[in-house]
Amino acid sequence: MSRASKTKVLLTSGKRKTAIARATVKAGKGRIRINNVPLEILEPKIAREKIMEPLMHA
């Protein structure tokens, strides 16, 4: 019987009024998705920059 690999996964969400944003962080290829949308196509540009700011400082 093989051992199950232990992968660290961080799940978080944020709410404002009726909107809910969910993010999942796990080891992988470095892809960033917000509400299952790739960060590269998220509009407006200022939103992308604000999302990336804490990641650039980490």
N, C-alpha and C positions, 0 to 999 in steps of 0.2 A: 504494500500500500504506500503510495507516495505522500509526502508531506505537503500540506497546503501552504502556499507562500503567503507571508504576512505583508500586505501592501498597505501603507499609510494613505488614508483618504480623508480629506477635510471637506465637509459639506457646510455651506453657510447660505443664509438668505437675508434679504433686506426688504422692508416694506415701506411704502409711502402711499397714504390714502388706500386705494384699492389695488395698486400695482405691487407686484412681487417679483424680485430678481433673485435668481438662484445661481450659485457658483459652486463648482466642485473642483478641488485641487488634488491632483495625484501625480505621482511620478510618471513620466511619459516622454512625449516628443516635443513638449514646449508649446503645444497649441493652446490658445486661450479662447474659451467660448463663454458668452453670457446669454442665458436663456436659450441655449443651444444654437446661438448665432456666432460665427467666427468674429473675433475682435476686429479683423482687418476690414470687414464690411460694415461695421457698426457706425452709424451716423448720429450726431455730428462729430466732427474731428475732435472737438474739445472734450467730448465724452470719452473718446478713446484715450486721449492724453491723461485725463483725470483718473481713469481706471489703471493705466500703466504706471502712474507716479509712484505708488507704494512698492510696486514690483521692481522698479528701477533702483530704489533705495535699499532693497533687501539684499 
